[in-house]
Amino acid sequence: MLPLCVVNNYGQFNHLILRALRDLDIEAKLIPNTTPVEQVREGYMGIILGGGPDIARAGLSSQYLHLDRPVLGICLGLHVIAEEFGGKVHSGQKGGYGAVTITITDHQGILEGYPETMQVWASHADEVISLPPEFKRLATSSICGNEAIAHPEKQIFGIQWHPEVSHTFEGYRIFENFYKMCQT
């Protein structure tokens, strides 16, 4: 069985994503965001777009969205997804990392098994201000209207928060749910 890949977009938590997956016995590899598209298509069953400081440094990340593989975008990864499919990303009201209470509006797929509200750890220096066509909102908060989005048919999911950090409630569940989707 092929592993997952974690695309390194120069974020400070990308190694924690890899560690969280390994702690769940999910085989994964951290790859540069300059890895050739064909190598990603042939070598991985699912793609996690990690966070990073600037969408201009996201390398080939947007091209990885068109490989017919499940994709999970985390923070900057969410922004790459939104922009690639016609949504809009803009500076958020709140910068820096901190606790946010989110409300889940759709529990299917990536957010299966979570309560209606929960506390997560997120940065809102940038955020999705309008959904791409054919995407739906999965979660919201008082400071961000699009905390999580999805295109279920394409199995593309994006979240604003960081499930790989201990401050996020049961962040491991995001990775387990994503891994299950990759196996089907």
C-alpha positions in Angstrom: 0.0 0.0 0.0 1.3 3.5 -0.9 2.0 6.0 1.9 0.5 9.5 2.4 2.7 12.5 1.7 2.9 15.6 3.7 3.8 18.5 1.4 6.3 20.8 3.2 5.2 24.4 2.5 7.8 25.8 5.0 5.4 25.8 8.0 6.7 25.4 11.5 4.4 22.5 12.2 4.9 20.3 9.1 7.2 17.9 11.0 4.5 17.6 13.7 2.0 16.5 11.1 4.4 13.7 10.0 4.9 12.8 13.7 1.2 12.7 14.4 0.7 10.3 11.4 3.5 8.0 12.6 2.1 8.0 16.1 -1.1 6.6 14.5 0.8 4.0 12.6 0.0 5.7 9.3 2.9 5.5 6.9 3.8 8.9 5.5 6.6 10.9 4.1 7.5 14.6 4.2 8.2 15.9 0.7 9.3 19.3 -0.7 6.6 21.3 -2.4 8.9 21.1 -5.5 8.5 17.4 -5.9 7.5 16.6 -9.5 3.7 16.1 -10.0 4.1 12.7 -11.6 6.2 11.4 -8.7 3.4 12.5 -6.3 0.7 10.8 -8.5 2.6 7.5 -8.6 4.0 7.4 -5.1 1.3 8.4 -2.7 -2.3 7.4 -2.0 -3.2 10.7 -0.3 -1.8 14.2 0.0 -1.6 16.5 3.0 -0.8 20.1 2.1 1.0 21.5 5.1 1.0 25.0 6.4 3.5 27.7 5.6 4.2 31.4 5.9 3.2 32.6 2.4 1.1 31.3 -0.5 3.7 32.6 -2.9 6.1 29.9 -1.5 3.6 27.0 -2.0 5.6 25.6 -4.9 3.6 23.0 -6.9 1.0 22.5 -4.2 -1.9 23.7 -6.4 -0.9 21.2 -9.1 -1.2 18.3 -6.6 -4.9 19.1 -6.2 -5.6 17.6 -9.7 -4.1 14.1 -9.2 -7.3 12.3 -8.4 -6.1 11.6 -4.8 -7.7 12.6 -1.6 -6.3 15.9 -0.3 -6.3 17.5 3.2 -5.1 21.1 3.3 -4.1 22.5 6.7 -3.9 26.3 7.2 -1.9 27.5 4.1 -3.0 24.2 2.5 -6.6 25.3 2.8 -5.7 28.7 1.2 -4.1 26.9 -1.7 -7.2 24.8 -2.2 -9.5 27.8 -2.0 -7.5 29.9 -4.5 -7.0 27.1 -7.0 -10.7 26.4 -7.2 -11.9 30.0 -7.4 -12.4 31.1 -3.8 -10.9 34.1 -2.1 -8.3 34.4 0.7 -7.8 37.6 2.6 -6.0 38.8 5.7 -8.0 37.7 8.8 -9.1 39.7 11.8 -6.8 37.8 14.1 -3.1 37.0 13.6 -0.9 34.7 15.6 -1.7 31.3 16.9 -4.3 30.8 19.6 -7.4 28.9 20.8 -10.6 29.2 18.8 -13.9 27.5 19.4 -15.4 26.2 16.2 -18.8 25.0 15.3 -19.1 22.0 13.0 -22.0 22.4 10.5 -21.4 19.1 8.6 -20.0 16.0 10.4 -19.6 13.9 7.3 -16.2 12.8 6.0 -13.2 14.5 7.6 -15.1 15.7 10.7 -16.9 12.5 11.4 -17.1 11.7 15.1 -16.5 15.2 16.4 -18.9 17.1 18.7 -20.9 20.1 17.5 -18.4 22.6 19.0 -14.8 22.1 20.0 -11.6 24.1 20.7 -8.8 24.1 18.2 -5.5 25.8 17.8 -5.3 28.1 14.7 -3.8 31.1 13.1 -6.1 33.5 11.3 -3.5 35.9 9.7 -5.1 34.8 6.4 -8.4 33.0 5.9 -10.9 32.0 3.2 -13.4 34.8 2.8 -15.4 33.2 0.0 -15.9 29.5 -0.8 -14.9 28.2 -4.2 -17.8 27.0 -6.4 -19.0 23.4 -5.6 -17.3 23.5 -2.2 -19.3 23.5 1.0 -18.6 24.8 4.5 -18.0 22.2 7.2 -17.1 24.4 10.2 -17.2 28.0 11.3 -16.3 30.2 14.2 -17.0 33.7 15.6 -13.9 35.1 13.9 -13.8 33.0 10.6 -16.8 32.0 8.5 -14.9 29.1 6.8 -12.9 27.2 9.3 -13.3 24.0 7.2 -14.4 23.4 3.7 -14.8 20.4 1.4 -15.5 19.2 -2.1 -16.8 15.8 -1.1 -17.0 14.3 -4.7 -13.3 15.2 -5.3 -12.3 14.2 -1.7 -10.6 17.6 -1.2 -10.8 19.0 2.4 -9.3 22.1 4.0 -9.1 23.2 7.6 -7.9 26.5 9.1 -6.7 24.9 12.3 -3.8 22.6 13.2 -4.9 19.1 14.2 -1.2 18.1 14.7 -0.8 20.2 17.9 -1.8 19.0 21.3 -4.0 22.1 21.9 -6.5 21.0 19.3 -9.3 18.7 20.7 -8.7 15.2 19.4 -6.8 16.4 16.4 -5.7 12.8 15.6 -9.3 12.0 14.5 -8.8 14.3 11.4 -5.9 12.2 10.3 -7.7 8.9 11.0 -10.7 10.1 9.0 -8.5 11.2 6.1 -6.6 8.0 6.1 -9.8 5.9 5.9 -10.9 8.0 2.9 -7.6 7.3 1.2 -8.0 3.6 1.6 -11.4 3.5 -0.3 
